[in-house]
Amino acid sequence: MAFWDKWFGSAATDSTPTKTVEYKGFTIEARPYKDGGQFQLAGEILKDGKTYRFVRADKFTDKNEAADIAISKGQLIIDQQGESIFKS
């Protein structure tokens, strides 16, 4: 598993969201993960049993700051794409 963590971070092994927010009928979970001494911005958007995972290039020294920005990015994704994030 350590091999995959090198490429994809440890997000897959951290099952606890740092912060959770309800927004326009969706649930946004901030899931920043440790990467090279910083926290990579990552999260999930959930609705009706469907999950959309996102990871952005942004990195932060503070996990809570990364979580706050992940929530904002999740809201932006919902505003721009809505239900279409679950298609494909």
PDB file of N, CA, C and O in Angstrom, chain B, residues numbered from 101:
ATOM      1  N   MET B 101       0.817  -1.201   0.000  1.00  0.00           N
ATOM      2  CA  MET B 101       0.000   0.000   0.000  1.00  0.00           C
ATOM      3  C   MET B 101       0.856   1.259   0.000  1.00  0.00           C
ATOM      4  O   MET B 101       0.437   2.281  -0.542  1.00  0.00           O
ATOM      5  N   ALA B 102       2.027   1.211   0.585  1.00  0.00           N
ATOM      6  CA  ALA B 102       2.894   2.389   0.650  1.00  0.00           C
ATOM      7  C   ALA B 102       3.256   2.886  -0.741  1.00  0.00           C
ATOM      8  O   ALA B 102       3.399   4.091  -0.950  1.00  0.00           O
ATOM      9  N   PHE B 103       3.406   1.972  -1.697  1.00  0.00           N
ATOM     10  CA  PHE B 103       3.698   2.379  -3.067  1.00  0.00           C
ATOM     11  C   PHE B 103       2.618   3.302  -3.612  1.00  0.00           C
ATOM     12  O   PHE B 103       2.923   4.340  -4.199  1.00  0.00           O
ATOM     13  N   TRP B 104       1.354   2.928  -3.420  1.00  0.00           N
ATOM     14  CA  TRP B 104       0.248   3.744  -3.927  1.00  0.00           C
ATOM     15  C   TRP B 104       0.129   5.057  -3.171  1.00  0.00           C
ATOM     16  O   TRP B 104      -0.245   6.076  -3.752  1.00  0.00           O
ATOM     17  N   ASP B 105       0.444   5.042  -1.874  1.00  0.00           N
ATOM     18  CA  ASP B 105       0.419   6.280  -1.096  1.00  0.00           C
ATOM     19  C   ASP B 105       1.386   7.300  -1.663  1.00  0.00           C
ATOM     20  O   ASP B 105       1.118   8.501  -1.632  1.00  0.00           O
ATOM     21  N   LYS B 106       2.518   6.824  -2.185  1.00  0.00           N
ATOM     22  CA  LYS B 106       3.503   7.734  -2.770  1.00  0.00           C
ATOM     23  C   LYS B 106       2.893   8.496  -3.946  1.00  0.00           C
ATOM     24  O   LYS B 106       3.143   9.689  -4.115  1.00  0.00           O
ATOM     25  N   TRP B 107       2.102   7.809  -4.745  1.00  0.00           N
ATOM     26  CA  TRP B 107       1.524   8.434  -5.938  1.00  0.00           C
ATOM     27  C   TRP B 107       0.217   9.158  -5.668  1.00  0.00           C
ATOM     28  O   TRP B 107      -0.042  10.203  -6.265  1.00  0.00           O
ATOM     29  N   PHE B 108      -0.599   8.631  -4.791  1.00  0.00           N
ATOM     30  CA  PHE B 108      -1.933   9.186  -4.585  1.00  0.00           C
ATOM     31  C   PHE B 108      -2.134   9.784  -3.211  1.00  0.00           C
ATOM     32  O   PHE B 108      -3.245  10.206  -2.889  1.00  0.00           O
ATOM     33  N   GLY B 109      -1.108   9.835  -2.395  1.00  0.00           N
ATOM     34  CA  GLY B 109      -1.242  10.361  -1.043  1.00  0.00           C
ATOM     35  C   GLY B 109      -1.914   9.346  -0.149  1.00  0.00           C
ATOM     36  O   GLY B 109      -2.247   8.241  -0.578  1.00  0.00           O
ATOM     37  N   SER B 110      -2.110   9.729   1.093  1.00  0.00           N
ATOM     38  CA  SER B 110      -2.714   8.803   2.049  1.00  0.00           C
ATOM     39  C   SER B 110      -4.215   9.036   2.196  1.00  0.00           C
ATOM     40  O   SER B 110      -4.826   8.562   3.154  1.00  0.00           O
ATOM     41  N   ALA B 111      -4.807   9.760   1.259  1.00  0.00           N
ATOM     42  CA  ALA B 111      -6.241  10.064   1.349  1.00  0.00           C
ATOM     43  C   ALA B 111      -7.077   8.796   1.415  1.00  0.00           C
ATOM     44  O   ALA B 111      -8.097   8.756   2.104  1.00  0.00           O
ATOM     45  N   ALA B 112      -6.653   7.768   0.704  1.00  0.00           N
ATOM     46  CA  ALA B 112      -7.419   6.533   0.689  1.00  0.00           C
ATOM     47  C   ALA B 112      -7.424   5.853   2.053  1.00  0.00           C
ATOM     48  O   ALA B 112      -8.347   5.098   2.360  1.00  0.00           O
ATOM     49  N   THR B 113      -6.420   6.106   2.867  1.00  0.00           N
ATOM     50  CA  THR B 113      -6.348   5.440   4.160  1.00  0.00           C
ATOM     51  C   THR B 113      -6.980   6.277   5.278  1.00  0.00           C
ATOM     52  O   THR B 113      -7.216   5.761   6.370  1.00  0.00           O
ATOM     53  N   ASP B 114      -7.253   7.550   5.022  1.00  0.00           N
ATOM     54  CA  ASP B 114      -7.857   8.415   6.035  1.00  0.00           C
ATOM     55  C   ASP B 114      -9.356   8.490   5.776  1.00  0.00           C
ATOM     56  O   ASP B 114      -9.797   9.203   4.874  1.00  0.00           O
ATOM     57  N   SER B 115     -10.144   7.755   6.566  1.00  0.00           N
ATOM     58  CA  SER B 115     -11.575   7.658   6.306  1.00  0.00           C
ATOM     59  C   SER B 115     -12.406   8.692   7.062  1.00  0.00           C
ATOM     60  O   SER B 115     -13.629   8.717   6.921  1.00  0.00           O
ATOM     61  N   THR B 116     -11.769   9.539   7.857  1.00  0.00           N
ATOM     62  CA  THR B 116     -12.499  10.520   8.641  1.00  0.00           C
ATOM     63  C   THR B 116     -12.394  11.907   8.020  1.00  0.00           C
ATOM     64  O   THR B 116     -11.295  12.445   7.888  1.00  0.00           O
ATOM     65  N   PRO B 117     -13.538  12.493   7.633  1.00  0.00           N
ATOM     66  CA  PRO B 117     -13.466  13.848   7.090  1.00  0.00           C
ATOM     67  C   PRO B 117     -13.069  14.856   8.172  1.00  0.00           C
ATOM     68  O   PRO B 117     -13.465  14.725   9.330  1.00  0.00           O
ATOM     69  N   THR B 118     -12.288  15.853   7.784  1.00  0.00           N
ATOM     70  CA  THR B 118     -11.872  16.901   8.707  1.00  0.00           C
ATOM     71  C   THR B 118     -13.026  17.841   9.015  1.00  0.00           C
ATOM     72  O   THR B 118     -13.154  18.334  10.136  1.00  0.00           O
ATOM     73  N   LYS B 119     -13.871  18.088   8.008  1.00  0.00           N
ATOM     74  CA  LYS B 119     -14.999  19.004   8.158  1.00  0.00           C
ATOM     75  C   LYS B 119     -16.094  18.563   7.193  1.00  0.00           C
ATOM     76  O   LYS B 119     -15.803  18.123   6.081  1.00  0.00           O
ATOM     77  N   THR B 120     -17.347  18.681   7.615  1.00  0.00           N
ATOM     78  CA  THR B 120     -18.490  18.302   6.783  1.00  0.00           C
ATOM     79  C   THR B 120     -19.513  19.431   6.782  1.00  0.00           C
ATOM     80  O   THR B 120     -19.817  20.013   7.823  1.00  0.00           O
ATOM     81  N   VAL B 121     -20.044  19.735   5.585  1.00  0.00           N
ATOM     82  CA  VAL B 121     -21.012  20.824   5.430  1.00  0.00           C
ATOM     83  C   VAL B 121     -22.114  20.373   4.471  1.00  0.00           C
ATOM     84  O   VAL B 121     -21.841  19.716   3.467  1.00  0.00           O
ATOM     85  N   GLU B 122     -23.348  20.727   4.786  1.00  0.00           N
ATOM     86  CA  GLU B 122     -24.469  20.529   3.868  1.00  0.00           C
ATOM     87  C   GLU B 122     -24.597  21.792   3.013  1.00  0.00           C
ATOM     88  O   GLU B 122     -24.557  22.907   3.534  1.00  0.00           O
ATOM     89  N   TYR B 123     -24.753  21.611   1.695  1.00  0.00           N
ATOM     90  CA  TYR B 123     -24.827  22.760   0.791  1.00  0.00           C
ATOM     91  C   TYR B 123     -25.711  22.421  -0.403  1.00  0.00           C
ATOM     92  O   TYR B 123     -25.378  21.538  -1.194  1.00  0.00           O
ATOM     93  N   LYS B 124     -26.832  23.118  -0.534  1.00  0.00           N
ATOM     94  CA  LYS B 124     -27.757  22.966  -1.663  1.00  0.00           C
ATOM     95  C   LYS B 124     -28.160  21.513  -1.917  1.00  0.00           C
ATOM     96  O   LYS B 124     -28.268  21.087  -3.067  1.00  0.00           O
ATOM     97  N   GLY B 125     -28.380  20.760  -0.846  1.00  0.00           N
ATOM     98  CA  GLY B 125     -28.798  19.369  -0.974  1.00  0.00           C
ATOM     99  C   GLY B 125     -27.656  18.377  -1.116  1.00  0.00           C
ATOM    100  O   GLY B 125     -27.900  17.172  -1.191  1.00  0.00           O
ATOM    101  N   PHE B 126     -26.434  18.843  -1.156  1.00  0.00           N
ATOM    102  CA  PHE B 126     -25.247  17.997  -1.241  1.00  0.00           C
ATOM    103  C   PHE B 126     -24.551  17.994   0.119  1.00  0.00           C
ATOM    104  O   PHE B 126     -24.754  18.899   0.928  1.00  0.00           O
ATOM    105  N   THR B 127     -23.743  16.989   0.362  1.00  0.00           N
ATOM    106  CA  THR B 127     -22.861  16.961   1.522  1.00  0.00           C
ATOM    107  C   THR B 127     -21.438  17.103   1.010  1.00  0.00           C
ATOM    108  O   THR B 127     -21.015  16.358   0.126  1.00  0.00           O
ATOM    109  N   ILE B 128     -20.704  18.052   1.558  1.00  0.00           N
ATOM    110  CA  ILE B 128     -19.302  18.242   1.193  1.00  0.00           C
ATOM    111  C   ILE B 128     -18.458  17.812   2.380  1.00  0.00           C
ATOM    112  O   ILE B 128     -18.659  18.279   3.501  1.00  0.00           O
ATOM    113  N   GLU B 129     -17.510  16.916   2.123  1.00  0.00           N
ATOM    114  CA  GLU B 129     -16.596  16.466   3.166  1.00  0.00           C
ATOM    115  C   GLU B 129     -15.185  16.888   2.787  1.00  0.00           C
ATOM    116  O   GLU B 129     -14.681  16.506   1.730  1.00  0.00           O
ATOM    117  N   ALA B 130     -14.550  17.671   3.643  1.00  0.00           N
ATOM    118  CA  ALA B 130     -13.159  18.048   3.435  1.00  0.00           C
ATOM    119  C   ALA B 130     -12.287  16.897   3.905  1.00  0.00           C
ATOM    120  O   ALA B 130     -12.452  16.407   5.022  1.00  0.00           O
ATOM    121  N   ARG B 131     -11.362  16.462   3.063  1.00  0.00           N
ATOM    122  CA  ARG B 131     -10.484  15.338   3.390  1.00  0.00           C
ATOM    123  C   ARG B 131      -9.036  15.639   3.002  1.00  0.00           C
ATOM    124  O   ARG B 131      -8.433  14.894   2.229  1.00  0.00           O
ATOM    125  N   PRO B 132      -8.474  16.732   3.540  1.00  0.00           N
ATOM    126  CA  PRO B 132      -7.069  17.014   3.219  1.00  0.00           C
ATOM    127  C   PRO B 132      -6.169  15.904   3.753  1.00  0.00           C
ATOM    128  O   PRO B 132      -6.438  15.326   4.807  1.00  0.00           O
ATOM    129  N   TYR B 133      -5.111  15.615   3.024  1.00  0.00           N
ATOM    130  CA  TYR B 133      -4.197  14.560   3.464  1.00  0.00           C
ATOM    131  C   TYR B 133      -2.757  15.063   3.443  1.00  0.00           C
ATOM    132  O   TYR B 133      -2.398  15.958   2.678  1.00  0.00           O
ATOM    133  N   LYS B 134      -1.962  14.469   4.291  1.00  0.00           N
ATOM    134  CA  LYS B 134      -0.565  14.855   4.447  1.00  0.00           C
ATOM    135  C   LYS B 134       0.221  14.451   3.206  1.00  0.00           C
ATOM    136  O   LYS B 134       0.128  13.312   2.749  1.00  0.00           O
ATOM    137  N   ASP B 135       0.992  15.383   2.666  1.00  0.00           N
ATOM    138  CA  ASP B 135       1.820  15.119   1.499  1.00  0.00           C
ATOM    139  C   ASP B 135       3.085  15.967   1.580  1.00  0.00           C
ATOM    140  O   ASP B 135       3.037  17.180   1.373  1.00  0.00           O
ATOM    141  N   GLY B 136       4.185  15.347   1.875  1.00  0.00           N
ATOM    142  CA  GLY B 136       5.454  16.064   1.922  1.00  0.00           C
ATOM    143  C   GLY B 136       5.518  17.160   2.968  1.00  0.00           C
ATOM    144  O   GLY B 136       6.095  18.218   2.714  1.00  0.00           O
ATOM    145  N   GLY B 137       4.947  16.935   4.125  1.00  0.00           N
ATOM    146  CA  GLY B 137       4.990  17.931   5.188  1.00  0.00           C
ATOM    147  C   GLY B 137       3.923  18.996   5.098  1.00  0.00           C
ATOM    148  O   GLY B 137       3.864  19.886   5.946  1.00  0.00           O
ATOM    149  N   GLN B 138       3.070  18.922   4.073  1.00  0.00           N
ATOM    150  CA  GLN B 138       1.961  19.857   3.934  1.00  0.00           C
ATOM    151  C   GLN B 138       0.674  19.061   3.750  1.00  0.00           C
ATOM    152  O   GLN B 138       0.701  17.834   3.654  1.00  0.00           O
ATOM    153  N   PHE B 139      -0.446  19.765   3.703  1.00  0.00           N
ATOM    154  CA  PHE B 139      -1.734  19.113   3.517  1.00  0.00           C
ATOM    155  C   PHE B 139      -2.279  19.437   2.131  1.00  0.00           C
ATOM    156  O   PHE B 139      -2.456  20.600   1.767  1.00  0.00           O
ATOM    157  N   GLN B 140      -2.539  18.376   1.369  1.00  0.00           N
ATOM    158  CA  GLN B 140      -3.085  18.489   0.014  1.00  0.00           C
ATOM    159  C   GLN B 140      -4.588  18.730   0.107  1.00  0.00           C
ATOM    160  O   GLN B 140      -5.282  18.069   0.879  1.00  0.00           O
ATOM    161  N   LEU B 141      -5.082  19.672  -0.675  1.00  0.00           N
ATOM    162  CA  LEU B 141      -6.509  19.964  -0.693  1.00  0.00           C
ATOM    163  C   LEU B 141      -7.248  18.815  -1.374  1.00  0.00           C
ATOM    164  O   LEU B 141      -6.950  18.471  -2.518  1.00  0.00           O
ATOM    165  N   ALA B 142      -8.208  18.226  -0.673  1.00  0.00           N
ATOM    166  CA  ALA B 142      -8.993  17.120  -1.209  1.00  0.00           C
ATOM    167  C   ALA B 142     -10.334  17.068  -0.496  1.00  0.00           C
ATOM    168  O   ALA B 142     -10.477  17.536   0.633  1.00  0.00           O
ATOM    169  N   GLY B 143     -11.310  16.490  -1.179  1.00  0.00           N
ATOM    170  CA  GLY B 143     -12.617  16.357  -0.560  1.00  0.00           C
ATOM    171  C   GLY B 143     -13.535  15.455  -1.359  1.00  0.00           C
ATOM    172  O   GLY B 143     -13.165  14.922  -2.405  1.00  0.00           O
ATOM    173  N   GLU B 144     -14.737  15.299  -0.841  1.00  0.00           N
ATOM    174  CA  GLU B 144     -15.765  14.508  -1.504  1.00  0.00           C
ATOM    175  C   GLU B 144     -17.081  15.270  -1.466  1.00  0.00           C
ATOM    176  O   GLU B 144     -17.386  15.981  -0.509  1.00  0.00           O
ATOM    177  N   ILE B 145     -17.847  15.102  -2.529  1.00  0.00           N
ATOM    178  CA  ILE B 145     -19.203  15.641  -2.599  1.00  0.00           C
ATOM    179  C   ILE B 145     -20.124  14.440  -2.706  1.00  0.00           C
ATOM    180  O   ILE B 145     -19.931  13.577  -3.563  1.00  0.00           O
ATOM    181  N   LEU B 146     -21.131  14.384  -1.833  1.00  0.00           N
ATOM    182  CA  LEU B 146     -22.033  13.231  -1.784  1.00  0.00           C
ATOM    183  C   LEU B 146     -23.486  13.672  -1.946  1.00  0.00           C
ATOM    184  O   LEU B 146     -23.891  14.736  -1.477  1.00  0.00           O
ATOM    185  N   LYS B 147     -24.250  12.826  -2.619  1.00  0.00           N
ATOM    186  CA  LYS B 147     -25.688  13.041  -2.717  1.00  0.00           C
ATOM    187  C   LYS B 147     -26.344  11.748  -3.206  1.00  0.00           C
ATOM    188  O   LYS B 147     -25.901  11.151  -4.186  1.00  0.00           O
ATOM    189  N   ASP B 148     -27.383  11.331  -2.526  1.00  0.00           N
ATOM    190  CA  ASP B 148     -28.169  10.156  -2.919  1.00  0.00           C
ATOM    191  C   ASP B 148     -27.302   8.925  -3.178  1.00  0.00           C
ATOM    192  O   ASP B 148     -27.518   8.214  -4.159  1.00  0.00           O
ATOM    193  N   GLY B 149     -26.341   8.673  -2.322  1.00  0.00           N
ATOM    194  CA  GLY B 149     -25.499   7.495  -2.449  1.00  0.00           C
ATOM    195  C   GLY B 149     -24.397   7.603  -3.496  1.00  0.00           C
ATOM    196  O   GLY B 149     -23.646   6.650  -3.702  1.00  0.00           O
ATOM    197  N   LYS B 150     -24.292   8.751  -4.157  1.00  0.00           N
ATOM    198  CA  LYS B 150     -23.241   8.966  -5.158  1.00  0.00           C
ATOM    199  C   LYS B 150     -22.131   9.800  -4.543  1.00  0.00           C
ATOM    200  O   LYS B 150     -22.380  10.640  -3.678  1.00  0.00           O
ATOM    201  N   THR B 151     -20.900   9.563  -4.997  1.00  0.00           N
ATOM    202  CA  THR B 151     -19.741  10.275  -4.464  1.00  0.00           C
ATOM    203  C   THR B 151     -18.895  10.822  -5.602  1.00  0.00           C
ATOM    204  O   THR B 151     -18.610  10.126  -6.576  1.00  0.00           O
ATOM    205  N   TYR B 152     -18.502  12.080  -5.462  1.00  0.00           N
ATOM    206  CA  TYR B 152     -17.558  12.717  -6.384  1.00  0.00           C
ATOM    207  C   TYR B 152     -16.344  13.140  -5.574  1.00  0.00           C
ATOM    208  O   TYR B 152     -16.465  13.950  -4.655  1.00  0.00           O
ATOM    209  N   ARG B 153     -15.185  12.605  -5.900  1.00  0.00           N
ATOM    210  CA  ARG B 153     -13.952  12.936  -5.185  1.00  0.00           C
ATOM    211  C   ARG B 153     -13.169  13.978  -5.979  1.00  0.00           C
ATOM    212  O   ARG B 153     -13.102  13.921  -7.207  1.00  0.00           O
ATOM    213  N   PHE B 154     -12.581  14.925  -5.260  1.00  0.00           N
ATOM    214  CA  PHE B 154     -11.748  15.913  -5.932  1.00  0.00           C
ATOM    215  C   PHE B 154     -10.464  16.153  -5.152  1.00  0.00           C
ATOM    216  O   PHE B 154     -10.439  16.107  -3.922  1.00  0.00           O
ATOM    217  N   VAL B 155      -9.411  16.407  -5.897  1.00  0.00           N
ATOM    218  CA  VAL B 155      -8.105  16.756  -5.347  1.00  0.00           C
ATOM    219  C   VAL B 155      -7.617  17.944  -6.163  1.00  0.00           C
ATOM    220  O   VAL B 155      -7.695  17.928  -7.392  1.00  0.00           O
ATOM    221  N   ARG B 156      -7.123  18.957  -5.499  1.00  0.00           N
ATOM    222  CA  ARG B 156      -6.606  20.140  -6.184  1.00  0.00           C
ATOM    223  C   ARG B 156      -5.120  20.284  -5.875  1.00  0.00           C
ATOM    224  O   ARG B 156      -4.626  19.688  -4.918  1.00  0.00           O
ATOM    225  N   ALA B 157      -4.426  21.047  -6.653  1.00  0.00           N
ATOM    226  CA  ALA B 157      -2.975  21.204  -6.512  1.00  0.00           C
ATOM    227  C   ALA B 157      -2.581  21.990  -5.266  1.00  0.00           C
ATOM    228  O   ALA B 157      -1.427  21.933  -4.842  1.00  0.00           O
ATOM    229  N   ASP B 158      -3.512  22.716  -4.680  1.00  0.00           N
ATOM    230  CA  ASP B 158      -3.216  23.566  -3.529  1.00  0.00           C
ATOM    231  C   ASP B 158      -2.720  22.751  -2.334  1.00  0.00           C
ATOM    232  O   ASP B 158      -3.255  21.685  -2.030  1.00  0.00           O
ATOM    233  N   LYS B 159      -1.692  23.268  -1.662  1.00  0.00           N
ATOM    234  CA  LYS B 159      -1.175  22.643  -0.438  1.00  0.00           C
ATOM    235  C   LYS B 159      -1.073  23.706   0.647  1.00  0.00           C
ATOM    236  O   LYS B 159      -0.814  24.878   0.373  1.00  0.00           O
ATOM    237  N   PHE B 160      -1.283  23.269   1.886  1.00  0.00           N
ATOM    238  CA  PHE B 160      -1.318  24.176   3.030  1.00  0.00           C
ATOM    239  C   PHE B 160      -0.509  23.602   4.179  1.00  0.00           C
ATOM    240  O   PHE B 160      -0.375  22.385   4.307  1.00  0.00           O
ATOM    241  N   THR B 161       0.023  24.471   5.006  1.00  0.00           N
ATOM    242  CA  THR B 161       0.746  24.003   6.192  1.00  0.00           C
ATOM    243  C   THR B 161      -0.220  23.668   7.322  1.00  0.00           C
ATOM    244  O   THR B 161       0.124  22.912   8.230  1.00  0.00           O
ATOM    245  N   ASP B 162      -1.434  24.230   7.269  1.00  0.00           N
ATOM    246  CA  ASP B 162      -2.431  24.024   8.319  1.00  0.00           C
ATOM    247  C   ASP B 162      -3.583  23.158   7.796  1.00  0.00           C
ATOM    248  O   ASP B 162      -4.208  23.498   6.791  1.00  0.00           O
ATOM    249  N   LYS B 163      -3.861  22.050   8.469  1.00  0.00           N
ATOM    250  CA  LYS B 163      -4.910  21.125   8.039  1.00  0.00           C
ATOM    251  C   LYS B 163      -6.289  21.789   8.040  1.00  0.00           C
ATOM    252  O   LYS B 163      -7.090  21.548   7.137  1.00  0.00           O
ATOM    253  N   ASN B 164      -6.573  22.620   9.042  1.00  0.00           N
ATOM    254  CA  ASN B 164      -7.879  23.275   9.112  1.00  0.00           C
ATOM    255  C   ASN B 164      -8.075  24.280   7.978  1.00  0.00           C
ATOM    256  O   ASN B 164      -9.182  24.429   7.460  1.00  0.00           O
ATOM    257  N   GLU B 165      -7.009  24.960   7.600  1.00  0.00           N
ATOM    258  CA  GLU B 165      -7.094  25.879   6.467  1.00  0.00           C
ATOM    259  C   GLU B 165      -7.369  25.099   5.177  1.00  0.00           C
ATOM    260  O   GLU B 165      -8.188  25.514   4.358  1.00  0.00           O
ATOM    261  N   ALA B 166      -6.686  23.979   5.007  1.00  0.00           N
ATOM    262  CA  ALA B 166      -6.922  23.126   3.841  1.00  0.00           C
ATOM    263  C   ALA B 166      -8.371  22.640   3.814  1.00  0.00           C
ATOM    264  O   ALA B 166      -8.985  22.571   2.749  1.00  0.00           O
ATOM    265  N   ALA B 167      -8.912  22.305   4.977  1.00  0.00           N
ATOM    266  CA  ALA B 167     -10.301  21.843   5.061  1.00  0.00           C
ATOM    267  C   ALA B 167     -11.270  22.964   4.693  1.00  0.00           C
ATOM    268  O   ALA B 167     -12.229  22.732   3.957  1.00  0.00           O
ATOM    269  N   ASP B 168     -11.033  24.161   5.189  1.00  0.00           N
ATOM    270  CA  ASP B 168     -11.904  25.298   4.868  1.00  0.00           C
ATOM    271  C   ASP B 168     -11.914  25.586   3.370  1.00  0.00           C
ATOM    272  O   ASP B 168     -12.971  25.837   2.791  1.00  0.00           O
ATOM    273  N   ILE B 169     -10.745  25.550   2.746  1.00  0.00           N
ATOM    274  CA  ILE B 169     -10.659  25.806   1.308  1.00  0.00           C
ATOM    275  C   ILE B 169     -11.293  24.655   0.526  1.00  0.00           C
ATOM    276  O   ILE B 169     -11.899  24.886  -0.521  1.00  0.00           O
ATOM    277  N   ALA B 170     -11.164  23.423   1.016  1.00  0.00           N
ATOM    278  CA  ALA B 170     -11.802  22.276   0.358  1.00  0.00           C
ATOM    279  C   ALA B 170     -13.318  22.438   0.347  1.00  0.00           C
ATOM    280  O   ALA B 170     -13.972  22.116  -0.645  1.00  0.00           O
ATOM    281  N   ILE B 171     -13.873  22.933   1.438  1.00  0.00           N
ATOM    282  CA  ILE B 171     -15.319  23.185   1.487  1.00  0.00           C
ATOM    283  C   ILE B 171     -15.698  24.252   0.459  1.00  0.00           C
ATOM    284  O   ILE B 171     -16.687  24.106  -0.259  1.00  0.00           O
ATOM    285  N   SER B 172     -14.912  25.317   0.391  1.00  0.00           N
ATOM    286  CA  SER B 172     -15.178  26.374  -0.596  1.00  0.00           C
ATOM    287  C   SER B 172     -15.087  25.844  -2.024  1.00  0.00           C
ATOM    288  O   SER B 172     -15.922  26.183  -2.862  1.00  0.00           O
ATOM    289  N   LYS B 173     -14.084  25.019  -2.308  1.00  0.00           N
ATOM    290  CA  LYS B 173     -13.932  24.435  -3.649  1.00  0.00           C
ATOM    291  C   LYS B 173     -15.108  23.520  -3.953  1.00  0.00           C
ATOM    292  O   LYS B 173     -15.618  23.512  -5.074  1.00  0.00           O
ATOM    293  N   GLY B 174     -15.543  22.748  -2.958  1.00  0.00           N
ATOM    294  CA  GLY B 174     -16.705  21.883  -3.148  1.00  0.00           C
ATOM    295  C   GLY B 174     -17.951  22.683  -3.486  1.00  0.00           C
ATOM    296  O   GLY B 174     -18.723  22.292  -4.361  1.00  0.00           O
ATOM    297  N   GLN B 175     -18.152  23.802  -2.798  1.00  0.00           N
ATOM    298  CA  GLN B 175     -19.297  24.668  -3.087  1.00  0.00           C
ATOM    299  C   GLN B 175     -19.205  25.228  -4.506  1.00  0.00           C
ATOM    300  O   GLN B 175     -20.213  25.301  -5.210  1.00  0.00           O
ATOM    301  N   LEU B 176     -18.017  25.618  -4.923  1.00  0.00           N
ATOM    302  CA  LEU B 176     -17.816  26.136  -6.271  1.00  0.00           C
ATOM    303  C   LEU B 176     -18.122  25.067  -7.320  1.00  0.00           C
ATOM    304  O   LEU B 176     -18.760  25.354  -8.333  1.00  0.00           O
ATOM    305  N   ILE B 177     -17.671  23.845  -7.080  1.00  0.00           N
ATOM    306  CA  ILE B 177     -17.958  22.736  -8.001  1.00  0.00           C
ATOM    307  C   ILE B 177     -19.463  22.527  -8.121  1.00  0.00           C
ATOM    308  O   ILE B 177     -19.978  22.351  -9.226  1.00  0.00           O
ATOM    309  N   ILE B 178     -20.166  22.545  -7.005  1.00  0.00           N
ATOM    310  CA  ILE B 178     -21.621  22.374  -7.014  1.00  0.00           C
ATOM    311  C   ILE B 178     -22.284  23.517  -7.770  1.00  0.00           C
ATOM    312  O   ILE B 178     -23.171  23.288  -8.592  1.00  0.00           O
ATOM    313  N   ASP B 179     -21.857  24.754  -7.494  1.00  0.00           N
ATOM    314  CA  ASP B 179     -22.438  25.915  -8.176  1.00  0.00           C
ATOM    315  C   ASP B 179     -22.228  25.844  -9.687  1.00  0.00           C
ATOM    316  O   ASP B 179     -23.116  26.215 -10.455  1.00  0.00           O
ATOM    317  N   GLN B 180     -21.063  25.370 -10.115  1.00  0.00           N
ATOM    318  CA  GLN B 180     -20.740  25.347 -11.538  1.00  0.00           C
ATOM    319  C   GLN B 180     -21.304  24.137 -12.271  1.00  0.00           C
ATOM    320  O   GLN B 180     -21.698  24.245 -13.432  1.00  0.00           O
ATOM    321  N   GLN B 181     -21.347  22.976 -11.599  1.00  0.00           N
ATOM    322  CA  GLN B 181     -21.697  21.746 -12.304  1.00  0.00           C
ATOM    323  C   GLN B 181     -22.944  21.040 -11.799  1.00  0.00           C
ATOM    324  O   GLN B 181     -23.549  20.258 -12.532  1.00  0.00           O
ATOM    325  N   GLY B 182     -23.336  21.302 -10.568  1.00  0.00           N
ATOM    326  CA  GLY B 182     -24.539  20.668 -10.014  1.00  0.00           C
ATOM    327  C   GLY B 182     -24.494  19.148 -10.095  1.00  0.00           C
ATOM    328  O   GLY B 182     -23.453  18.533  -9.862  1.00  0.00           O
ATOM    329  N   GLU B 183     -25.617  18.560 -10.423  1.00  0.00           N
ATOM    330  CA  GLU B 183     -25.757  17.081 -10.484  1.00  0.00           C
ATOM    331  C   GLU B 183     -24.879  16.450 -11.550  1.00  0.00           C
ATOM    332  O   GLU B 183     -24.610  15.250 -11.486  1.00  0.00           O
ATOM    333  N   SER B 184     -24.423  17.229 -12.533  1.00  0.00           N
ATOM    334  CA  SER B 184     -23.637  16.648 -13.628  1.00  0.00           C
ATOM    335  C   SER B 184     -22.279  16.111 -13.167  1.00  0.00           C
ATOM    336  O   SER B 184     -21.621  15.398 -13.925  1.00  0.00           O
ATOM    337  N   ILE B 185     -21.846  16.429 -11.956  1.00  0.00           N
ATOM    338  CA  ILE B 185     -20.577  15.890 -11.463  1.00  0.00           C
ATOM    339  C   ILE B 185     -20.621  14.372 -11.339  1.00  0.00           C
ATOM    340  O   ILE B 185     -19.579  13.717 -11.351  1.00  0.00           O
ATOM    341  N   PHE B 186     -21.810  13.813 -11.220  1.00  0.00           N
ATOM    342  CA  PHE B 186     -21.951  12.366 -11.046  1.00  0.00           C
ATOM    343  C   PHE B 186     -22.068  11.619 -12.363  1.00  0.00           C
ATOM    344  O   PHE B 186     -22.110  10.389 -12.363  1.00  0.00           O
ATOM    345  N   LYS B 187     -22.122  12.326 -13.486  1.00  0.00           N
ATOM    346  CA  LYS B 187     -22.227  11.682 -14.798  1.00  0.00           C
ATOM    347  C   LYS B 187     -20.850  11.351 -15.320  1.00  0.00           C
ATOM    348  O   LYS B 187     -19.900  12.098 -15.084  1.00  0.00           O
ATOM    349  N   SER B 188     -20.728  10.272 -16.006  1.00  0.00           N
ATOM    350  CA  SER B 188     -19.533   9.780 -16.726  1.00  0.00           C
ATOM    351  C   SER B 188     -18.993   8.524 -16.193  1.00  0.00           C
ATOM    352  O   SER B 188     -17.999   8.012 -16.707  1.00  0.00           O
TER     353      SER B 188
END
